[in-house]
Amino acid sequence: MSDTEVKAPKIEFPQVDYPVKVISDTGVGNKDKIIAIVQKHAKINDERIDERQSSNGKYTTIQLHIVATDQDQLYNINSELRATGFVHMVL
């Protein structure tokens, strides 16, 4: 690796307040489906759920804070959310 390449930061687990941002199509019930999927894999801080719509209302961003235990957990959350068909991005 050269000096100009940047390594991705390593996450130290567990992370008690790990943010997960989900960008999806706006639709009835999508928020509940997203929360249900994430709850299968992690404990969600119910007091830190934020929802915003895009200016044209087509997309909704939901930010959750979870207890992240390992990389596999994050991968599984991402995979299952993306498989819904209405989630476009998980950050």
ZITA-V986595 format. One record per residue. N is the residue number from 1. RES is the residue in one letter. BURIAL is + if it has 16 or more other C-alpha atoms within 10 Angstrom, else -. D_CENTER is the distance of its C-alpha to the mean C-alpha in Angstrom with 1 decimal. Layout:
n=N res=RES burial=BURIAL d_center=D_CENTER
n=N res=RES burial=BURIAL d_center=D_CENTER
//
This chain:
n=1 res=M burial=- d_center=30.1
n=2 res=S burial=- d_center=31.7
n=3 res=D burial=- d_center=31.4
n=4 res=T burial=- d_center=29.6
n=5 res=E burial=- d_center=26.7
n=6 res=V burial=- d_center=23.6
n=7 res=K burial=- d_center=21.8
n=8 res=A burial=- d_center=18.0
n=9 res=P burial=- d_center=17.8
n=10 res=K burial=- d_center=17.7
n=11 res=I burial=- d_center=15.3
n=12 res=E burial=- d_center=17.5
n=13 res=F burial=- d_center=16.5
n=14 res=P burial=- d_center=16.2
n=15 res=Q burial=- d_center=14.0
n=16 res=V burial=- d_center=14.5
n=17 res=D burial=- d_center=12.3
n=18 res=Y burial=+ d_center=9.3
n=19 res=P burial=+ d_center=7.0
n=20 res=V burial=+ d_center=3.2
n=21 res=K burial=+ d_center=4.1
n=22 res=V burial=+ d_center=4.6
n=23 res=I burial=+ d_center=8.3
n=24 res=S burial=+ d_center=10.6
n=25 res=D burial=+ d_center=14.3
n=26 res=T burial=+ d_center=15.8
n=27 res=G burial=- d_center=17.3
n=28 res=V burial=- d_center=18.7
n=29 res=G burial=- d_center=16.7
n=30 res=N burial=+ d_center=13.4
n=31 res=K burial=+ d_center=11.7
n=32 res=D burial=- d_center=13.5
n=33 res=K burial=- d_center=12.5
n=34 res=I burial=+ d_center=8.7
n=35 res=I burial=+ d_center=9.5
n=36 res=A burial=- d_center=12.1
n=37 res=I burial=+ d_center=10.1
n=38 res=V burial=+ d_center=7.8
n=39 res=Q burial=- d_center=11.2
n=40 res=K burial=- d_center=12.9
n=41 res=H burial=+ d_center=11.4
n=42 res=A burial=+ d_center=10.9
n=43 res=K burial=- d_center=12.6
n=44 res=I burial=+ d_center=10.9
n=45 res=N burial=- d_center=12.9
n=46 res=D burial=- d_center=14.2
n=47 res=E burial=- d_center=15.8
n=48 res=R burial=- d_center=12.8
n=49 res=I burial=+ d_center=11.1
n=50 res=D burial=- d_center=11.7
n=51 res=E burial=- d_center=12.2
n=52 res=R burial=- d_center=14.1
n=53 res=Q burial=- d_center=15.8
n=54 res=S burial=- d_center=17.1
n=55 res=S burial=- d_center=20.8
n=56 res=N burial=- d_center=22.0
n=57 res=G burial=- d_center=19.7
n=58 res=K burial=- d_center=18.6
n=59 res=Y burial=+ d_center=14.8
n=60 res=T burial=+ d_center=12.5
n=61 res=T burial=+ d_center=9.6
n=62 res=I burial=+ d_center=7.9
n=63 res=Q burial=+ d_center=6.8
n=64 res=L burial=+ d_center=6.7
n=65 res=H burial=+ d_center=8.4
n=66 res=I burial=+ d_center=9.0
n=67 res=V burial=+ d_center=11.9
n=68 res=A burial=+ d_center=11.0
n=69 res=T burial=+ d_center=14.1
n=70 res=D burial=- d_center=14.2
n=71 res=Q burial=- d_center=13.1
n=72 res=D burial=- d_center=13.7
n=73 res=Q burial=- d_center=11.3
n=74 res=L burial=+ d_center=8.3
n=75 res=Y burial=- d_center=10.1
n=76 res=N burial=- d_center=10.7
n=77 res=I burial=+ d_center=7.2
n=78 res=N burial=+ d_center=6.7
n=79 res=S burial=- d_center=10.3
n=80 res=E burial=- d_center=10.5
n=81 res=L burial=+ d_center=8.1
n=82 res=R burial=+ d_center=10.1
n=83 res=A burial=- d_center=13.2
n=84 res=T burial=- d_center=13.2
n=85 res=G burial=- d_center=14.8
n=86 res=F burial=+ d_center=13.5
n=87 res=V burial=+ d_center=9.9
n=88 res=H burial=- d_center=10.9
n=89 res=M burial=- d_center=8.2
n=90 res=V burial=+ d_center=4.8
n=91 res=L burial=- d_center=5.5
//
